[in-house]
Amino acid sequence: MEERFEEILKDFLEDNGLTQTAFAEAIGVKQSQVSEWLKGKAKPGYDILKRMSISFGVTADYFLGIIGEYVKPDMHYKG
């Protein structure tokens, strides 16, 4: 079964010792918004997902549940 976004985010926060507030501040959203994501009531849009990836050096594929482990993006890719 596919892991849901709220489970992925919860695991990410726990694995990195982040509070909802610290995570929210790092990506420029309110803590209440992160709380809604963790409850499964909402999901981040494209721009926020992009900020999450850039802020924490983790590919969007991880947050989307496409891959099951952190993979840091190659910021030097010139494709």
Backbone bond lengths (Angstrom), bond angles and torsions (degrees), N, CA, C in turn:
res aa  C-N    CA-C-N  psi(-1)  N-CA   C-N-CA  omega(-1)  CA-C   N-CA-C  phi
1 M - - - 1.452 - - 1.524 109.88 -
2 E 1.298 115.15 141.72 1.460 121.86 -178.13 1.529 110.94 -73.47
3 E 1.324 115.89 136.77 1.464 120.62 179.05 1.525 109.23 -75.75
4 R 1.310 116.24 135.09 1.469 121.38 -178.75 1.526 110.64 -81.29
5 F 1.335 115.60 156.73 1.462 121.07 -177.51 1.519 111.86 -54.87
6 E 1.328 117.45 -44.80 1.467 118.66 -176.61 1.532 111.63 -62.70
7 E 1.328 117.74 -32.89 1.461 120.93 176.95 1.528 110.85 -70.70
8 I 1.311 115.83 -40.88 1.469 120.92 178.85 1.523 109.91 -62.16
9 L 1.334 116.16 -45.89 1.461 120.45 -178.98 1.526 110.83 -65.86
10 K 1.323 117.35 -43.79 1.463 120.75 178.94 1.523 110.20 -58.33
11 D 1.328 117.04 -47.15 1.463 121.00 178.48 1.526 111.42 -61.43
12 F 1.333 117.01 -41.41 1.461 121.00 -179.91 1.527 110.72 -62.24
13 L 1.320 116.60 -45.62 1.462 120.21 179.68 1.525 110.70 -61.92
14 E 1.330 117.01 -46.16 1.469 121.06 -179.53 1.523 111.46 -64.48
15 D 1.328 116.63 -45.27 1.469 120.84 -178.58 1.523 112.55 -62.43
16 N 1.327 116.53 -28.55 1.464 121.09 -176.72 1.522 113.36 -106.19
17 G 1.325 117.07 8.04 1.458 121.52 177.78 1.517 113.21 60.52
18 L 1.332 116.42 36.27 1.463 121.05 -177.49 1.521 111.51 -102.41
19 T 1.311 115.92 138.07 1.457 120.40 170.75 1.522 108.35 -85.15
20 Q 1.322 115.75 164.18 1.460 119.46 175.54 1.528 110.35 -58.07
21 T 1.312 116.23 -40.41 1.465 121.39 -178.31 1.526 111.20 -64.83
22 A 1.324 117.55 -46.24 1.471 120.82 -179.68 1.523 110.74 -63.37
23 F 1.330 116.60 -42.13 1.459 120.88 178.41 1.528 110.11 -63.08
24 A 1.324 116.25 -46.40 1.468 121.28 -179.56 1.528 111.14 -59.68
25 E 1.319 117.07 -44.82 1.464 120.97 179.66 1.526 111.14 -62.61
26 A 1.322 116.57 -38.51 1.469 120.88 -177.97 1.525 112.15 -65.90
27 I 1.332 116.97 -29.40 1.468 119.20 -177.58 1.529 113.05 -109.33
28 G 1.328 116.75 2.65 1.464 120.86 173.81 1.520 115.77 76.85
29 V 1.346 116.22 36.98 1.463 120.14 175.53 1.526 108.48 -127.65
30 K 1.324 116.13 172.29 1.459 120.69 176.94 1.522 110.15 -81.56
31 Q 1.326 115.63 151.08 1.462 120.71 177.90 1.517 110.63 -59.11
32 S 1.321 117.08 -35.58 1.467 120.53 -179.19 1.532 111.35 -62.15
33 Q 1.317 116.53 -30.86 1.459 120.38 178.10 1.538 110.12 -68.25
34 V 1.318 116.56 -42.97 1.462 120.94 177.08 1.531 109.45 -62.36
35 S 1.310 117.18 -40.31 1.457 121.61 177.74 1.526 111.20 -59.10
36 E 1.319 117.03 -42.29 1.472 120.99 178.26 1.530 110.90 -63.27
37 W 1.319 117.37 -38.55 1.469 121.06 177.97 1.527 109.98 -64.07
38 L 1.337 116.34 -43.54 1.456 120.44 -178.35 1.525 112.93 -67.65
39 K 1.322 117.04 -25.49 1.465 122.04 176.59 1.525 112.01 -85.07
40 G 1.337 116.87 -7.78 1.451 120.65 -179.09 1.514 113.91 79.39
41 K 1.331 116.89 14.30 1.466 121.42 -178.76 1.520 113.02 -86.65
42 A 1.328 116.99 -15.82 1.469 121.97 -179.34 1.522 108.08 -156.56
43 K 1.317 115.20 167.35 1.467 121.83 176.44 1.526 107.99 -136.47
44 P 1.330 116.67 151.97 1.469 118.57 179.06 1.525 111.07 -71.79
45 G 1.315 114.93 149.78 1.459 120.72 175.37 1.523 111.11 -83.36
46 Y 1.310 114.54 -178.67 1.463 121.91 -176.98 1.531 112.53 -54.61
47 D 1.327 117.66 -50.71 1.470 120.60 -175.83 1.528 111.86 -61.95
48 I 1.317 116.69 -40.35 1.462 119.74 179.76 1.526 110.45 -71.47
49 L 1.306 117.42 -40.68 1.460 120.58 176.76 1.532 110.53 -58.75
50 K 1.320 115.66 -41.10 1.465 120.46 177.57 1.533 110.37 -62.41
51 R 1.347 117.49 -43.45 1.470 121.10 178.15 1.527 111.48 -63.28
52 M 1.332 116.48 -38.55 1.469 120.51 177.93 1.524 109.86 -59.89
53 S 1.307 116.05 -46.17 1.461 121.27 -178.29 1.522 111.76 -63.99
54 I 1.313 115.72 -46.38 1.470 120.29 -179.12 1.526 111.37 -68.14
55 S 1.325 117.14 -44.09 1.472 121.12 -177.13 1.518 113.14 -62.61
56 F 1.329 116.33 -35.18 1.461 119.65 -175.43 1.521 113.69 -110.64
57 G 1.333 117.45 3.33 1.459 120.88 176.67 1.519 113.14 63.17
58 V 1.329 116.21 35.51 1.457 122.34 -178.98 1.522 107.82 -123.22
59 T 1.319 117.72 138.58 1.459 118.88 -179.40 1.520 111.23 -65.46
60 A 1.308 115.75 151.13 1.466 121.32 176.50 1.524 110.44 -62.13
61 D 1.333 116.96 -28.78 1.466 120.64 178.50 1.523 111.48 -55.87
62 Y 1.327 117.35 -35.06 1.465 120.39 178.73 1.525 109.81 -65.16
63 F 1.329 117.17 -51.29 1.465 120.80 -178.32 1.528 111.88 -64.60
64 L 1.326 117.14 -27.07 1.464 121.63 178.89 1.527 112.69 -83.61
65 G 1.329 116.99 -7.13 1.450 120.66 178.93 1.515 114.16 81.19
66 I 1.329 116.69 13.44 1.464 120.84 179.83 1.523 110.61 -76.59
67 I 1.325 115.97 -36.88 1.462 121.55 175.22 1.519 108.19 -121.65
68 G 1.309 117.29 153.00 1.450 121.21 -173.95 1.510 116.24 -99.01
69 E 1.324 117.35 7.13 1.461 119.32 -179.92 1.515 109.53 -141.36
70 Y 1.317 115.63 159.84 1.459 120.33 178.43 1.522 109.33 -67.23
71 V 1.297 116.40 129.18 1.459 121.40 173.05 1.518 106.04 -129.31
72 K 1.316 115.34 116.68 1.463 118.61 179.94 1.522 109.46 -74.75
73 P 1.332 117.05 130.70 1.464 119.01 -178.56 1.513 112.29 -68.83
74 D 1.316 116.52 149.71 1.459 122.28 176.09 1.523 107.34 -82.64
75 M 1.307 116.61 100.68 1.457 121.55 -175.09 1.534 111.91 -73.17
76 H 1.317 117.26 -4.59 1.471 120.86 -178.83 1.523 112.29 -102.08
77 Y 1.310 116.92 5.41 1.467 120.81 -177.93 1.536 109.51 -64.07
78 K 1.314 116.35 129.70 1.461 121.66 -176.86 1.539 111.70 -113.47
79 G 1.380 117.80 11.39 1.446 124.96 -176.22 1.416 118.87 -33.78
